[in-house]
Amino acid sequence: MVSNMEIEDIKLEIIKYGRLLYEKDYITATDGNLSVRLKDGNILITPTGFRKAELTPDDLIVVDSEGKIVDGLRKPSMEMWMHLWSYESRPDISAIIHAHPPFLTAYSFQMPREYEPQLPEVKDYIGPLGFVPYRPAGSRELAEFVKEKAPDHNVLILQKHGVVCFGKSLFEAFNSLERVEFEFKIKGLRTLFR
């Protein structure tokens, strides 16, 4: 059983990272989504159609492993199945962040393969980056592809879409996102100096 105080604390953490994502230009408008797996196995997730920089605790939703709303008044993220099925295939994680950071997303348009990071920090802390071929946002097909790749990667690049980062906490998932975006920013800048 998860206490109301624990849930409220996690809601505040999701709100904090939703704002950070927006402030760092990793998401725009109503894009992106975050979730945390609770101790009882349910998922606390952001709503669809809401700006993550402006969320309140009342906007967040708890869903069970079948996607049924347990608590909350909003509609869960359109990427809910990507989150639920990733947790199913990764019992070791408790947090997921999906975002559209500009450098990584730009690179995803031309990268139909796995990617070996160049920066030592990315290699050491994250490892190889997985690649998921394009499927429409929010589709079960995309969720299935992510579920298949999730056990072997902590970060998955979604072709023409963005990235999904897995972690034991939102802190860990966000750090992975920040490191990977920096990797692709450096990769882009290196082309200017050739």
Phi, psi and omega in degrees: 000138179254129181286157178299325180295318178298316180297317179298321178296318180292322177301316179296325178292318177300316179300317179301311182287331174298319177292318179299317179303317181290315181298327181270006180063032175272345175217159174225161176048235182258014184289166174081163178199154181224151175208159176224135175276126179277165182298334180274003179094346176287165184241131172264122189223155178285157180277161174277145174078013180242143175290126184291339179282351185237017182290150170242164179305326181290345180280341186277153187234144171255128176237155176270182185293347178264000180087009179277139180288124178263323180206141178122158185252349183266172174269132181297161177313143177296343178266018183308318183293325176300319179291308183301313183288331176292318176297323179299320182271352181229079180295347182275353184251158178229001182211146178222136173235129174244126184216175181233060180297138192297316183292313179296317181296318177300317180293331183296340180289339183237023187232077181273051181197172174294162184225128177266114183300152179263324182283134183302324181296324179287316178302313186288320186265336185242318183088192182298146179264132178277162181232133180242121180297156186301132168216152183302143178302137178081358183280154176293330178297317177296315179301321180293316178299317180296316179302318181295322184273336187305320183298337185257000185215147174267344178222132177239129175269127180261117184305131179057030188215307184153223187213152170232130183240134181251146178201167174286345179207167174296325177304312181293316180296319180293319178300320178298315179301313182296318179295318183291319177297321178296321176306312183283334174294314178296318179301318178294318180292328180299329180294336178287339186254013179275000000 
